[in-house]
């Protein structure tokens, strides 16, 4: 059991982590801080946190577990703010959807305290953000990717794996580079496409009429377009190199299928669709669907 969780960012993911720890009786006290005082106070009213801290530094003071649940663009400033408050026995984790940039921010921000840090990415979330939507079972049967760096203490890596396991998650380990490449392909690009597709439909002169007759196909394809704009702005910019590589691969595949349609080559078009259908049918979701932070 941890004596105190210092929670920086009392939103959906951070709030759900706090509730999960409480439900599993893994923490005695949760001290939380958010940039918006109203968010911190709402988290306290909902019982997500026990004490509202006036600063990030005070939230981690005395904590043996720290979770950074802020937009990835705010990582470095957050690490700098808490550096001098990290206890000798503290485990520090983040929940960012990109890892190389967060690790670089941790190196600059945490400096000599970097050994406390275990980068983490829970593949969990919802389209709806905010502490009001936090839930204790959000991580049950979901994957959590840990991407330790050379200076990460082995004991802290083991503690990180254990705490995520204890709240029901399935822990996997990757290098930061492999993580960012993989999630550019299977998460970041799909979000980019959903945003662009939804804007393309809505932006046409008859867009409102098109949307009025849209059914399950539009619903399923566009679902993740409802995700948090600020969060996904940061993710796409932070992982831009890999996202653009995946976008180029997608453009190539799309142009090939467009050429088959233009030429009327039904046989080849059907073969291309069948290949995609087989891949999708053989793929199994490793965890329940999690649109907002995957």
C-alpha positions, 0 to 999 in steps of 0.5 A: 500500500502507498501512503500518499498519491500525489496526483497532478492533473485531476481529469479522466485518466488521473481521476480514474487512477485515484479511484482505482487505487482507492477501490483496491485499497492501495493508497491511504490518501490522495492529494491532487492538483490541477491547473484549474482550481475548480477542477481540483475542487470538483475532484475533491467533492466527488471523492476522487482526491482527499486533499486539494493542493494549491500547487504541484509541488505541494501535491507531491510533497510526502507522496510515495507515488506520483502520477503526472496526468497532464497534456504532454506539452505541459510535461516539462513544466510539471516535472520542473515544478515537482522536482524538489518535492520528490521523496527518496522512496517515490515512484513517479509515472506519467500517462502520456500517449507519446513517450520520446518527447515526455522522456526528453522533458523528464530528463530536462525537468527531473534531472537527478531525480530521473531514476524515480520516473517510469514512463507509462501509457494506459490504453484506456479512456473515453470520448468524454473527458473530465473528472466527472467521467472518472471511474475506478474500473477504467483500467480493468483488462486494458493494456498499460505500456511501460517504457523505462529508460536506462536510468530507471531504477529496476525496483521502480519499474517493478513497482510500476508494473505491480500497481497497474496490475493491481488495478486490473491492467495488463502490463507490457513493456516497449522501448520509447521508439517502438511505442511511438512508432506503433501508436502512430500507426494504430492510434494517432493516424486513425484519430487524424483520419477521423478528424479530417474525415468528419471535417471533410463531410461537414465542410461540404455545401450539403454537409448538414444534409449528409450528416442527417442521413448518416448511419452506423458506418459514419458513427463507427468511423467518426467515433474518435473524432469526438476526443479531446481537441487539446490533448490530440493537438499535443499528441499529433504534434509531439509524435509528428515524425511518426504520424507523417510517416504513417500518413504517407503509407496511408496515402499510398494505399488510398491512391492505389484503391482510388486507381482501381476504382477509376479504372473499373478494375473490380476484381483487383478492388475486391481483392484489396477489400478482401485483404483488409477484411481478412486482416480485420477479422483476424485481429483481436482487440487486446483490451476493451475499446478505449478511444480517448487515450490510446 
